[in-house]
Amino acid sequence: MNTQRGVLHCRVMDEDKVRKWVHDLNNRVGMVLANAELMQLEKLPPKAFERTKLIEEKTLEIRQLIREMTNHLLE
């Protein structure tokens, strides 16, 4: 991508590749989310529990960003 002189140049997207990448990325984010949720079921010190809640919160934010980017790129 070239941003010379404030002009954005983009290559033509291969929509199938983008869909696969988004799917793969969502799968990985889902694994992080699932593990954070499982860790919350364990007996953790309060600080560790708060960290798992933060991981869960930020992972959900990442999922929303992925959804928004996908909607923008593939609508």
N, C-alpha and C positions, 0 to 999 in steps of 0.2 A: 504494500500500500504506500503510495506516495502522497505526502501532504505539502509538497512544495508550493509556496505562494498561497497557502490557504485553500487550495483546491484538493479535493479528495478524489483519488482515482481508485476504483475497485475493479477487480477481475469479475468476470461472469461467474456466478455461483453454480456449482453442481448441486442441485437441490437434494438429490438422493444422498450425496455425501454429507451434506449439512444435517439432514434428518438423522442419519446414522450417528454422526458425532453428538448431536443433541441427545439422542436416545442413550448412547454410551455414557455421556456425562451425567445424565439423569440417573442411570443405574448406579454409578459410583457415588453420587450424592445420596442416593437412597440407602446405600450400604453404610455411609457415615451416620446418617440419621437413625437407622435401625440400631446400630451399635450404641449410639448415645442413649437411645430409649432403653435398650437392654441394661446398660450400665446404671441407669436410674433405679432399676429394680433391685440392685445390689445394695448391701449395707455399706455406704460410703461416708467418709467424713464430710461434714457440711461444705467445706471448700471444694472438694472434689465433686460433690453433687451439684453445686452451683456451676462448676465448669461444664458438666454434662448438659445442664440446662442451656448454657450459653452456646455450646456446640449445636444443640438442637435448634435453638432460635436462629442462629446464623445459617445453618443448613437450610432451613425453611426459607430464609431470605434469598439464598442462592437459587433455590428452586424457582422462586418467583421471578428472579432476574432472568433465568434461563427461559422461562415461559414467555416473558415479555420480549426478549430478544428473538425467540423463535417466531412469535406472532408478527413482529416487525419485519423480520427477514423473509418469512415464507407466506405472508398473507397475499 
